[in-house]
Amino acid sequence: MTTAVTVEEKRTFIRWLMNNHKMKRREVHWLLRYMLNHDHILQNIHFTEEAHYCPKAVIFSTIPSDGIPFRFYKSSTMTADVEIVFHDLRLYPEEQVYFQVNYPNSKDCPQYRRVFEDNPHLPVHLVEKKAEPINKLMDEIDRAALMLQIDKALDNNDKNLFMQLTSLLN
């Protein structure tokens, strides 16, 4: 998911989010509305997960959700004051800001998947942990493809190919 997300795709997602979910903090709605009207800010907004690892991050949640209502992280500071984000976005519109949106079934939501970007600031141990299920799935796919090739070699009475493929399988 490393492809660049356009400003229009971000705008579409934000509108969808505002129309379909109620924020735990109403000020977040105002912040999102402000962002909708400023392309230069939207260019530097990224929707990701585990945003608290990023140098500058906003995390907010909708109702119902188990997530925190609102947090803003910048360098080593953290605040729950939405107004500070307004000021920061106005003063530093060129800085990258990573947004984490907590709402039910977000990972299965096609609107969210369109704007989701991998978090470049994740610690290595978390990146590896996320890669484990993918690697396992790829191994299963490779194994299934190999089994099909073995079956085909048996059907064609190709003993040499059968021996090579079974040694690979083992």
C-alpha atoms as one frame of an Amber mdcrd trajectory, in Angstrom:
protein
   0.000   0.000   0.000   2.812   2.399  -0.701   1.190   4.139  -3.666   0.650
   7.865  -3.299  -2.838   8.887  -2.249  -4.259  11.917  -4.016  -5.712  14.951
  -2.293  -9.095  14.173  -3.838  -9.038  10.622  -2.447  -8.268  12.002   1.017
 -11.035  14.572   0.659 -13.516  11.874  -0.385 -12.572   9.719   2.599 -12.856
  12.602   5.067 -16.296  13.520   3.719 -17.388   9.883   3.936 -16.060   9.637
   7.504 -17.834  12.809   8.596 -21.124  11.720   7.004 -21.078   8.183   8.389
 -19.451   8.441  11.814 -19.827  10.633  14.856 -16.567  11.729  16.447 -15.987
  11.203  20.161 -14.814  14.824  20.278 -16.894  17.268  18.226 -13.830  19.487
  17.699 -12.391  16.734  15.485 -15.295  17.299  13.094 -14.299  20.970  12.898
 -10.664  20.029  12.297 -11.628  17.683   9.459 -13.834  20.366   7.888 -10.922
  22.806   8.042  -8.612  20.298   6.358 -11.141  19.714   3.562 -10.735  23.321
   2.446  -6.927  23.345   2.328  -5.262  21.255  -0.379  -1.767  22.229   0.783
  -2.542  20.627   4.154  -4.211  17.536   2.675  -1.100  16.884   0.563   0.874
  16.223   3.737  -1.743  14.193   5.592  -1.301  10.405   5.721  -3.780   7.877
   7.088  -1.970   5.039   8.796  -1.945   2.817  11.862   0.184   3.009  15.003
   0.540   6.737  14.362   1.982   7.393  17.820   5.340   6.174  16.441   5.386
   9.058  13.950   7.107  12.387  14.633   3.793  14.225  14.183   0.540  12.337
  14.629  -3.159  12.778  15.255  -5.208   9.919  16.668  -8.956  10.164  17.042
 -11.915   7.852  17.440 -15.544   7.676  16.476 -18.557   6.496  18.425 -18.673
   3.521  19.008 -15.007   2.691  19.265 -12.636   1.574  21.995  -9.997   4.077
  20.923  -8.983   7.265  22.677 -11.157  10.293  21.799  -8.249  12.461  20.594
  -4.472  12.754  20.867  -1.903  14.912  19.101   1.747  13.891  19.211   4.568
  16.131  18.081   8.161  15.266  18.860   8.145  14.399  22.548   4.918  16.188
  23.476   1.367  14.905  23.597  -1.888  16.783  24.055  -5.626  16.187  23.893
  -6.301  19.779  22.790  -7.652  19.879  19.214  -7.003  23.630  18.932  -3.264
  23.021  19.050  -3.565  20.924  15.885  -5.407  23.782  14.134  -2.567  26.151
  14.955   0.098  23.626  14.046  -1.471  22.873  10.656  -1.728  26.585   9.890
   1.833  27.363  10.988   3.516  24.296   9.462   1.382  23.142   6.512   4.421
  21.597   4.787   5.101  19.109   7.627   3.941  15.509   7.275   1.146  14.547
   9.681   0.051  10.953  10.247  -3.583  10.350  11.151  -4.904   7.242  12.849
  -8.684   6.933  12.755 -10.258   4.429  15.129 -13.704   3.266  14.100 -15.430
  -0.127  13.954 -14.287  -2.410  11.117 -11.888   0.192   9.719  -9.534  -2.467
   8.374 -12.352  -3.975   6.274 -13.619  -0.614   5.051 -12.981   0.020   1.325
 -13.066   3.805   1.830 -10.286   3.560   4.412  -8.214   1.118   2.352  -8.147
   3.653  -0.517  -6.335   6.212   1.625  -4.392   3.920   3.960  -0.594   4.159
   3.759   2.028   2.043   5.475   3.590   3.720   8.478   7.252   4.477   7.618
   8.054   5.093  11.296   7.075   1.692  12.687   9.825  -0.006  14.711  11.432
  -2.974  12.968  10.021  -5.549  15.400   6.455  -4.426  14.578   7.077  -4.480
  10.835   8.408  -8.035  11.119   5.451  -9.072  13.267   3.023  -7.732  10.646
   4.938  -9.535   7.893   4.669 -12.954   9.584   1.073 -13.723   8.508   1.820
 -12.534   4.975   4.943 -14.705   4.789   2.963 -17.672   6.099   0.282 -17.123
   3.458   2.911 -16.868   0.721   4.470 -20.140   1.915   1.067 -21.831   1.733
   0.496 -20.488  -1.775   3.958 -21.651  -2.899   3.329 -25.075  -1.377  -0.055
 -25.382  -3.123   1.476 -24.381  -6.472   4.262 -26.927  -5.992   1.726 -29.644
  -5.194  -0.121 -28.846  -8.426   3.128 -29.139 -10.387   3.844 -32.514  -8.709
   0.364 -33.737  -9.661   0.950 -32.619 -13.238   4.320 -34.403 -13.343   2.611
 -37.598 -12.114  -0.129 -37.238 -14.729   2.518 -36.845 -17.447   4.652 -39.729
 -16.092   7.622 -37.346 -15.852   9.762 -39.091 -13.253  12.656 -36.594 -13.375
  10.417 -33.579 -12.820   8.522 -35.455 -10.117  11.774 -36.194  -8.238  12.965
 -32.576  -8.515   9.658 -31.159  -7.300   9.308 -33.574  -4.391  12.833 -32.763
  -3.250  11.885 -29.071  -3.325   8.746 -29.836  -1.350  10.747 -31.727   1.279
